[in-house]
Amino acid sequence: MNINWKYNIGLLFIAVLITILPFMIVKNSDFAGADTQAKNTTQEISKDFEPWFSPFWEPPGTETESMLFALQAAIGSGIIFYCIGYLKGKNDANKK
C-alpha cells in the first residue's frame, strides 16, 4: 500500500470523526440558522402570516439540518477544488 493512500485514509477518518463527534458529545443542542430566525421574526411582525408552501421532509433536528448544509458545502467545495487541481496539473503537464 502506498504511503499517500494511508495518508488519505487517515485524513478521511479524521474528517468523519470531526463530523460525527460533536453530535455524540453535545446533546439536545439548538443550532438555529437564519431561516428559522427570519420565519420567527416574520411571524412576530405579521400574526396572520401563512407560508406559501411547506417542506416535503423535515429533518429530525436543527443540528441535522446544519450538518446537511455543511455536507453540501463540503461536497461543492471538493468538486470545485478538484477541478482547479486537475486543470493546474493538466497545465503543468502541458508545459513539460
N, C-alpha and C positions, 0 to 999 in steps of 0.2 A: 504494500500500500504506500502510495506517495505521501510525503510529509505535508504537501499542500492539501491533500484530501483529508488528512487527520485534522489539520488546522481548520478547514472549512466545517467539518462535522462538529468540532469543538465550538466554533462561533455560532453555528446553528443551535446547538444545545443551550448555549448561554442566552441567545435571543429568545428561545422558547421559555427558558426559566425566568427571564426578566418579564416576559408577558404574563405568565401564569402565576408567579409568586405573589404579586400584590393582591390578587383575588383570593388567595388562600390565607394571607395574613390579615387583611383588612376586611372585617365582616360588617354587613349592614351599612355600607357606605353609600353616600349620595353624591354622585358626580353630575350634577345638573348642568346642562350646557346652555348655550344662547337660545336655542329653540324653545326650551322649557321656560326660560325666563321671559322671552318675548310673548309666549302664549299666556303666561300668568299676568303680565303687565297689560296685555290687551283685554283680558277678562276683567281686570280691575277697572280699566277706563270705561269699557262698554259692557255693562252687565248682560245685555241681550245678544252678545256676540255668539254666533254659531259658526264653527269651521265649515268650509266648503266640502271637505271630504275627510275621511279618517283612514289611517294606515291599515293595510290588509294584514299586517303582522306586528305585534308589539313585542319588543324584547323583554325577557323576564325581569330585567332591572336596568337602571340607568348606567351602571358600570359595564354591563354587556353592550349597551349602545355605544359607549365611549370606546370600548375595546374594538368593536366592529369598525368604527370610524378610524381608529388608529391603524387597524389592519389594512383598511382600504388605502390609507395614505402611504403605508409602508410598501404595499404591493405596487402602487402607482410610482413611487419614487424609485423602487427597484427596477421597474421596467424602463423608466427614463434614464437612469444612470447606467443600466446595462447597454442601452442603445448608444449612449455617449461613449462608453468604454469601447464598444465594438467599433464604432466609427473612428475613434482615435487609433485603435490597434490596426485597423484597415489602412488608415492614412500612414501610419508609421511603417507598415509593411510595404506600401507602395513607394515610399521614399528610399527604401533599401534596394 
